[in-house]
Amino acid sequence: MNDRPVSLVTGAGRGIGRGIALELARLGHAVVINYAGNMDAALECLQLVREAGGDGITVRADVSSTEDRERLVDETLGAYGRIDLLVNNAGVAPSVRDDLLEAGEESFDRLININLKGPYFLTQRVARRMIRQVQSGDVKAFGSPRIVTISSISAYTASVNRGDYCVAKAGLAMMTRLFAARLAEFGINVYEIRPGVIATDMTAGVKEKYDTLIAQGAWPIRRWGEPSDIGRAVAAIARGDFPYSTGEVINVDGGFHLRTL
């Protein structure tokens, strides 16, 4: 019988997802490390999770696929029998940054399917399972289940050369509100974490641009964010540090949202 809280983290092989997985491992969680294609990175993350004091498994699944989402949940339940925390983190950047007036439907469909539709229906499926846990009284050891979605400052910051990405992230913000309102009666709290500019593979190609913005003081805390910064925010939620908050947006962005003059 599993004696650890169980966290399902999508896109956990590297980047922000890995940072989240490691912080949850330090809390003693069993972490389901979902990945889409990079098995080596996922296995490396699993080793780091175990070294940090956690347990875990890896599950390959494309969150944009209905069949893969079902299998991801089924394999999680088959391994541990429960889900105490869902972290919707998997996401992709546009393959090409095209001007808003020129961008095509192929990129839009890809971004919406992976970054918005996938998390939406995965949350729906996991939430139904969490409700059954609550209704069966299976919350005493670890507390009520929780759901976290990793969005972005792009949820409200217009980037006209990646409109598909911004629209998807804005959709995640509303998704958080919707599930927070629907699940509150079951004691399942839902949160959105909005990262700023985080040092990952996704941002490596624009490092020079953001190095310049940081030096110019584009946001108050003059450094790159790290995956561990996001991980620590998720860990605080996992510990139950915000029991009277749901639908809350937690900005982890170096103060970007302050819009200083």
Protein Blocks (a to p, Z undefined) as FASTA:
>chain_A
ZZbdcdddehklgmjllmmmmmmmmnopacddddfklmmlmmmmmmmmmmnopacddddd
dfkbmklmmmmmmmmmmmnopafbdcdfbdcddfbdcdfklocfklmmmmmmmmmmmmmm
mmmmmmmmmmmmmmnopamlnopaddddddbfklmpccfklmmlmmmmmmmmmmmmmmmm
mmmmnopacddddddddddfklmmmmmmmmmmmmnopafblcdddfklmmmmmmmmmnop
ammgghiacddehommnopZZ
